[in-house]
Amino acid sequence: MKKIRVTVSEDIWRLLKKDSEEFGINNNKLCNFILDKFKYSKKFDIDKFMEPQGRPLKKVIQFDLNVLNKAIYYDILKANHVEIEAEFFRELFEVYSSQFKYQREIFIFQETYKLLLDAIQNKVKIKVDYLGDILTLSPYFIKREDQGDENFIFAYDDENKKYRSIKLKDVNLLGVLNEKILVRDKKYIDGMRKNFDPFLGERIVVKAIFTP
C-alpha cells in the first residue's frame, strides 16, 4: 500500500473535508475518486450527465468592450495566439469561475484591497464611505469568516468609538490618511485575528416555535 502525502492550501483542505462530510464519503475514497477521474484528463465535464434532464446547459454572455480594451483588443488576441475568439473568452470565464467566491471578490476589488493592505502594513488610518456613512477607520486586518466566503475588514471606528467588521465589497475607499493607528486592545485584536467572528461575538439567537 502506497501512502500519498500532499501539502495543499487551507482552503482546499477545508473544501475536501466539507465535501467528505456532506457527501458521506471518507477521505480515502474521495481522494482516490478524484485521482481516478482525473488521471489522464483534468477536464471537469459534467454536461453529458446533466443533458438527459434537459437542463439549460448553454447560455450566451454578451458585453461591450470598454474604451481601453477596445483600443488594444487585437493586440490581446495576437499576443495570446487566438484563432477562435469564443474559445479564448470561454477559457477566461472558466478560469475566473473556478476560483473560490472570496478569491473572486478580492480579484474584483483588488485596487481597494491593495490600498487597504498598504494601510494595514504601514499602520495608518483610512477614510471610507460605508453604506452612505463617511468614517475614519483604523484597519487591523482583512479576513474571511471561517466557514464563509466573504472578506471582512476588522477595524476601529473613530467616529463611533467601537470596533467594526465590515464587508470589503461594501466599502468605497476615499483615501489613506497620514495618521498612525493606535492599538487600543491588543489582546482583543489578536484574539479576533485568531478566531475571527464577523459578528464580533454579538450574534442574535432566534427561536421559532411551531404549533403541532
ZALO-122573 format. One record per residue (C-alpha): residue in three letters; x, y, z. Coordinates in steps of 0.02 Angstrom, whole numbers, padded with zeros to 5 digits, always signed. Each point is the difference from the previous one (the first is absolute). Layout:
BEGIN
ALAXYZ ...
This chain:
BEGIN
MET+00000+00000+00000 LYS+00071+00168-00052 LYS-00040+00151+00108 ILE-00015+00167-00090 ARG+00039+00157+00099 VAL-00040+00167-00082 THR+00011+00175+00074 VAL-00144+00110-00060 SER-00067+00171+00049 GLU-00116+00010+00149 ASP-00143+00046-00118 ILE+00018-00160-00101 TRP+00018-00102+00160 ARG-00162+00075+00069 LEU-00092-00027-00165 LEU+00050-00184-00010 LYS-00043-00027+00183 LYS-00170+00084-00023 ASP-00038-00103-00156 SER+00050-00159+00091 GLU-00123+00040+00141 GLU-00143+00063-00108 PHE+00011-00137-00133 GLY+00022-00139+00129 ILE+00162-00063-00077 ASN+00159-00026+00099 ASN+00163+00089-00039 ASN+00085-00151-00081 LYS-00146-00034-00116 LEU-00018+00183-00050 CYS+00185+00024-00039 ASN+00010-00163-00097 PHE-00157+00046-00098 ILE+00077+00168-00049 LEU+00160-00089-00055 ASP-00096-00130-00099 LYS-00106+00127-00093 PHE+00142+00123-00035 LYS+00144-00122-00029 TYR+00011+00031-00187 SER-00105+00156-00022 LYS-00030+00144+00121 LYS-00162+00053-00084 PHE-00147+00023+00116 ASP-00136-00043-00126 ILE-00170-00039+00076 ASP-00106+00066-00143 LYS-00023-00174-00072 PHE-00077-00061+00164 MET-00119+00148+00013 GLU-00062+00000-00180 PRO-00131-00138+00021 GLN-00092+00109+00127 GLY-00019+00136-00129 ARG+00086+00134+00102 PRO+00049+00162-00088 LEU+00186-00039-00012 LYS+00051+00139-00118 LYS-00028+00186+00019 VAL+00068+00147-00098 ILE+00104+00135+00086 GLN-00004+00165-00092 PHE+00094+00158+00046 ASP+00076+00156-00078 LEU+00186+00032+00005 ASN+00047+00155+00099 VAL+00108+00135-00079 LEU+00165-00069+00066 ASN-00031-00181-00051 LYS-00069+00053-00169 ALA+00160+00095-00039 ILE+00112-00151+00030 TYR-00122-00141-00040 TYR+00090-00067-00154 ASP+00168+00014+00088 ILE-00071-00111+00137 LEU-00059-00130-00126 LYS+00169+00003-00088 ALA+00100-00015+00161 ASN-00103-00151+00053 HIS+00006-00081-00173 VAL-00190-00004-00004 GLU-00078-00083-00150 ILE-00178-00016+00064 GLU-00057+00146+00107 ALA-00144-00094+00083 GLU+00119-00135+00065 PHE+00118+00132+00069 PHE-00139+00084+00100 ARG-00075-00166+00054 GLU+00168-00046+00077 LEU+00012+00169+00088 PHE-00172-00021+00079 GLU+00039-00180+00051 VAL+00161+00055+00088 TYR-00094+00138+00091 SER-00145-00114+00049 SER+00116-00134+00068 GLN+00057+00112+00142 PHE-00079+00009+00173 LYS-00128+00138+00023 TYR+00109+00097+00124 GLN+00145-00009-00124 ARG-00111+00066-00140 GLU-00052+00142+00115 ILE+00182+00048+00032 PHE+00031-00010-00187 ILE-00144+00119-00038 PHE+00043+00123+00140 GLN+00189-00021-00014 GLU+00040+00186-00007 THR-00092+00032+00163 TYR+00075-00159+00074 LYS+00179+00053-00042 LEU-00023+00173+00076 LEU-00076-00076+00156 LEU+00147-00119+00019 ASP+00121+00145-00019 ALA-00093+00096+00135 ILE+00003-00151+00116 GLN+00185-00032-00030 ASN+00044+00183+00025 LYS-00117+00011+00151 VAL-00093+00154-00063 LYS-00184+00047+00000 ILE-00119+00004-00148 LYS-00152+00103-00049 VAL-00144-00100-00073 ASP-00178+00018-00061 TYR-00090-00146+00080 LEU-00181-00018-00055 GLY-00018+00190-00008 ASP+00094+00038+00162 ILE+00170+00086-00008 LEU+00112-00084+00128 THR+00179+00010+00060 LEU+00062-00175+00035 SER+00154-00079+00076 PRO+00013-00164-00100 TYR+00085-00147+00087 PHE-00025-00144-00122 ILE-00106-00071-00142 LYS-00069-00173+00025 ARG-00144-00113-00046 GLU-00114-00095+00114 ASP+00063-00175+00036 GLN-00144-00085-00089 GLY-00046+00147-00111 ASP+00046+00068-00170 GLU+00001+00189+00026 ASN+00145+00115+00048 PHE-00016+00112+00153 ILE+00103+00149+00058 PHE+00026+00000+00188 ALA+00028+00179+00057 TYR-00030+00129+00136 ASP-00129+00132-00043 ASP+00065+00169+00062 GLU-00166+00089-00022 ASN-00105-00125+00097 LYS+00137-00057+00119 LYS-00020-00186-00029 TYR+00074-00150-00092 ARG-00085-00045-00162 SER-00001-00142-00125 ILE-00052+00060-00173 LYS-00010-00088-00167 LEU+00134+00041-00127 LYS-00129+00016-00140 ASP-00099+00131+00098 VAL+00148+00118+00022 ASN+00041+00147-00112 LEU+00177+00049+00049 LEU+00014+00190-00007 GLY+00182+00011+00051 VAL+00144-00058+00109 LEU+00041+00125+00136 ASN+00168+00053+00067 GLU-00055-00038+00177 LYS+00067-00146+00102 ILE-00112-00135+00071 LEU-00014-00023+00188 VAL-00009-00180+00063 ARG-00129+00016+00138 ASP-00026-00180+00055 LYS+00137-00113-00069 LYS-00066-00156+00088 TYR-00174+00024-00075 ILE+00069+00035-00174 ASP+00116-00151+00004 GLY-00142-00110+00062 MET-00114+00061-00139 ARG+00138-00028-00129 LYS+00023-00179+00061 ASN-00186-00043+00014 PHE-00086+00125-00112 ASP-00185+00030+00024 PRO-00078+00130-00117 PHE-00137+00028+00129 LEU+00133+00041+00131 GLY-00081-00118+00123 GLU-00168+00090-00011 ARG-00099-00134-00089 ILE-00188+00000+00026 VAL-00084-00166+00040 VAL-00169-00017-00083 LYS-00124-00130+00061 ALA-00149-00059-00101 ILE-00144-00091+00087 PHE-00110-00107-00111 THR-00177-00058+00037 PRO-00030-00188-00003 
